[in-house]
């Protein structure tokens, strides 16, 4: 089966509102929550992954998900959750979007 797959890499963005990864057929994905943002600053945002009804898988900065099997990218939802310290006042909580990497495994299209 692995010989029939191709891998695509995309960058995606999540914010506090749950949203699908995108649209398009797939076999599986691996999501990587970057340790650092693209601009070189540290990433302190947790990425929550799951279905449309709930995002139950928590990914800390620098963490990579296990293989997530799905038929379409729209079946996988993501959202952010800022990493908090108990001492942080609400106005210091950063709820900005976070960029992350998605490895998409799709069935290879046969060319003749």
DOMIRO-86807 format. One line per 2 residues: for each residue x, y, z of C-alpha. Coordinates in nm, 2 decimals. Layout:
% residues N
X:Y:Z | ...
This chain:
% residues 112
0.00:0.00:0.00 | 0.28:0.25:0.08
0.41:0.22:-0.27 | 0.08:0.37:-0.40
0.10:0.68:-0.18 | 0.25:1.02:-0.24
0.34:1.28:0.02 | 0.26:1.65:0.01
0.37:1.91:0.26 | 0.17:2.22:0.33
0.17:2.49:0.58 | -0.16:2.56:0.76
-0.29:2.81:1.01 | -0.52:2.77:1.31
-0.68:3.02:1.54 | -0.91:2.99:1.84
-1.21:2.89:1.63 | -1.21:2.53:1.52
-1.18:2.48:1.14 | -1.11:2.20:0.90
-0.76:2.15:0.77 | -0.88:2.20:0.42
-1.06:2.01:0.15 | -0.93:1.72:-0.05
-0.90:1.35:-0.05 | -0.63:1.19:0.17
-0.54:0.86:0.33 | -0.36:1.00:0.64
-0.19:1.31:0.78 | 0.07:1.40:1.03
0.06:1.74:1.19 | 0.36:1.92:1.34
0.32:2.20:1.58 | 0.64:2.41:1.53
0.87:2.48:1.82 | 0.94:2.83:1.67
0.73:3.05:1.45 | 0.84:3.13:1.10
0.96:3.48:1.21 | 1.20:3.31:1.46
1.00:3.39:1.78 | 0.91:3.11:2.02
0.58:2.93:1.97 | 0.39:2.91:2.30
0.06:2.79:2.15 | -0.10:2.45:2.20
-0.26:2.30:1.89 | -0.58:2.10:1.95
-0.67:1.84:1.68 | -0.98:1.63:1.64
-1.32:1.61:1.46 | -1.58:1.88:1.40
-1.75:1.80:1.73 | -1.44:1.83:1.95
-1.06:1.87:1.93 | -0.94:1.63:2.20
-0.57:1.57:2.09 | -0.34:1.83:2.25
-0.01:1.91:2.08 | 0.24:2.12:2.27
0.49:2.33:2.07 | 0.75:2.11:1.90
0.52:1.81:1.91 | 0.42:1.59:1.61
0.10:1.40:1.60 | 0.07:1.03:1.54
-0.06:0.92:1.20 | -0.42:1.05:1.17
-0.63:0.84:0.92 | -0.90:1.03:0.73
-1.07:1.02:0.39 | -1.07:1.40:0.35
-0.89:1.69:0.50 | -1.22:1.84:0.60
-1.27:1.55:0.85 | -0.98:1.68:1.06
-1.04:2.00:1.27 | -0.78:2.22:1.44
-0.78:2.51:1.68 | -0.54:2.69:1.91
-0.52:2.71:2.28 | -0.26:2.94:2.44
-0.02:2.80:2.69 | -0.10:2.96:3.02
0.07:3.03:3.34 | -0.15:3.05:3.65
-0.01:3.39:3.72 | -0.08:3.54:3.38
-0.36:3.80:3.37 | -0.62:3.75:3.10
-0.49:4.05:2.90 | -0.15:3.88:2.85
-0.29:3.56:2.71 | -0.19:3.54:2.34
-0.47:3.40:2.13 | -0.31:3.48:1.80
-0.31:3.23:1.51 | -0.03:2.97:1.48
0.13:2.82:1.17 | 0.19:2.45:1.16
0.31:2.19:0.91 | 0.09:1.91:0.76
0.23:1.60:0.59 | -0.05:1.47:0.37
-0.05:1.11:0.24 | -0.26:1.06:-0.07
-0.31:0.79:-0.32 | -0.09:0.83:-0.62
-0.27:0.91:-0.94 | -0.18:0.66:-1.21
-0.04:0.81:-1.53 | -0.02:0.62:-1.85
